[in-house]
Amino acid sequence: MQIEELRLNGKAGELTVSFADNFQQVLSFEFLRVYSPIEKTTVKGQPKPPVSHKKQVQILAIEPVAKHGYRIVFDDQHTAIYSALLLNEYAHNKNRLWQEYLTALKLTGHSREAMIEFKQV
């Protein structure tokens, strides 16, 4: 479960996670953002709607946080700490989790596509 290397590919929007047991998995920035540990919380016992509109999200920085894991900073001002255990879980369950996310989007009518926010100046 120990992480040996984290390799960012900004152009492809992917993070490659390499573990000590030689297992390696590529996780998209979007996947990491929508499965942020902070986003898992519920509202009054009800699951939150899926995080949407993150298809083009980028990672600005990854910082080690003592023994706790890695702080990932996204370009939408979201920041969360991902433990090695959580990244391991994501790496081994990526396909199932991604399908669950796509199904949740479809059921709620949300979209992966980025939204453009216009502000009047």
C-alpha positions in Angstrom: 0.0 0.0 0.0 3.0 2.3 0.3 3.2 4.8 -2.6 6.5 4.8 -4.4 5.8 7.5 -7.0 3.2 10.0 -8.1 3.6 11.1 -11.7 1.5 14.0 -13.2 0.7 14.2 -16.9 -1.0 17.6 -17.2 -1.5 17.3 -20.9 -3.5 14.0 -20.5 -5.1 15.1 -17.2 -3.8 12.0 -15.4 -1.9 11.0 -12.3 0.0 7.7 -12.3 0.2 6.2 -8.9 2.9 3.5 -8.4 2.8 1.4 -5.3 5.6 -0.5 -3.5 4.2 -3.9 -4.6 4.8 -2.8 -8.3 1.1 -2.2 -8.9 0.5 1.0 -10.9 -2.7 2.7 -11.9 -3.5 5.8 -13.9 -6.3 8.0 -12.4 -7.7 11.0 -14.2 -7.7 14.4 -12.5 -11.5 14.4 -12.9 -11.8 11.0 -11.1 -9.7 12.3 -8.2 -11.7 15.5 -8.0 -15.1 13.9 -8.1 -14.0 11.3 -5.6 -12.5 13.8 -3.2 -12.7 12.6 0.4 -14.4 15.9 1.3 -17.2 15.3 -1.2 -18.2 11.9 0.3 -20.1 13.5 3.2 -23.8 13.4 3.3 -26.4 16.1 4.0 -28.8 15.1 6.8 -28.3 11.4 6.1 -28.9 11.8 2.3 -26.1 11.3 -0.2 -24.9 14.4 -1.9 -25.5 14.8 -5.6 -22.5 13.8 -7.6 -19.8 16.5 -8.2 -20.3 17.6 -11.8 -18.7 19.8 -14.4 -15.2 18.6 -13.6 -14.2 17.1 -17.0 -11.4 19.7 -17.6 -10.2 20.2 -14.0 -6.5 20.3 -13.5 -4.2 19.6 -10.6 -2.0 22.6 -9.7 0.0 20.9 -6.9 0.6 17.7 -4.9 2.1 18.2 -1.5 3.1 15.5 1.1 1.3 15.9 4.4 3.4 14.2 7.1 2.1 10.6 7.5 -1.4 11.6 6.5 -1.0 11.4 2.7 -1.0 14.0 -0.1 -2.7 17.3 -0.4 -4.0 17.7 -3.9 -4.7 21.3 -5.1 -7.1 21.6 -8.0 -7.6 24.6 -10.3 -11.2 25.0 -9.2 -9.9 26.1 -5.7 -10.7 22.7 -4.2 -8.1 21.1 -1.9 -8.2 17.7 -0.2 -5.9 15.2 1.5 -5.8 11.8 0.0 -4.2 9.0 2.1 -2.2 6.2 0.6 -4.9 3.8 1.7 -7.5 5.9 -0.2 -5.4 6.1 -3.3 -4.9 2.4 -3.1 -8.6 1.8 -2.9 -9.2 4.1 -5.9 -6.5 2.4 -7.9 -7.9 -1.0 -7.4 -11.6 0.0 -7.8 -11.3 2.6 -10.5 -13.5 1.0 -13.1 -16.4 0.2 -10.7 -16.2 3.7 -9.1 -16.1 5.4 -12.5 -19.2 3.5 -13.6 -21.0 4.4 -10.4 -20.2 8.0 -11.0 -21.4 8.0 -14.6 -24.6 6.3 -13.5 -25.2 8.9 -10.7 -24.7 11.7 -13.2 -27.2 10.1 -15.6 -29.8 9.6 -12.8 -29.5 13.1 -11.5 -29.3 14.9 -14.9 -25.9 16.3 -14.1 -23.0 16.6 -16.6 -19.3 16.0 -16.7 -18.8 19.0 -19.1 -17.2 22.1 -17.7 -19.4 25.1 -17.2 -18.3 28.5 -18.4 -19.2 31.2 -15.9 -19.7 34.7 -17.3 -19.3 37.7 -15.0 -20.4 41.1 -15.9 -17.7 43.8 -15.3 
